[in-house]
Amino acid sequence: MARDDPVQQDSDAQSANQLPNLVTIVGRGVPSMFEIAVDGEIEMVADDPVSEGVVVSEKVAEGTIDVGVQRFRFAGEMANVHVVDWNGVPAPESASTPTVHVEYGAPSR
């Protein structure tokens, strides 16, 4: 389910205080799927998550990536990360799954 309100890229300190943590998904050139769950709120750092092929709800973000980077700011702790390649093979069994970086207390960029 997509959010009803548009997600806007926030670069101010207030957003970083409300959603102080950052998770970055880096594609490896192979179509892959990801799901990120947190115990707080999560939002994508993008003007339009739907055009990115990402669905963001209050605590979960899921989508696809092949190349590039997708970033999400969140509050609380990371609850679960699930990434699979185009064949459905999960990390770490597949070298093609996206790389996931989590930064707690990440400054606003």
BELBEL-V83116 format. One record per run of one state. SS is the DSSP state (hx for helix, st for strand, lp for the rest). FROM is the first residue (numbers start at 1). TO is the last residue. If there is no record, write none. Layout:
ss = {SS & SS}
from = {FROM & FROM}
to = {TO & TO}
This chain:
ss = {lp & hx & lp & st & lp & st & lp & st & lp & st & lp & st & lp & st & lp & st & lp & st & lp & st & lp}
from = {1 & 13 & 19 & 21 & 27 & 32 & 39 & 42 & 45 & 54 & 57 & 60 & 66 & 69 & 75 & 78 & 86 & 90 & 91 & 99 & 104}
to = {12 & 18 & 20 & 26 & 31 & 38 & 41 & 44 & 53 & 56 & 59 & 65 & 68 & 74 & 77 & 85 & 89 & 90 & 98 & 103 & 109}
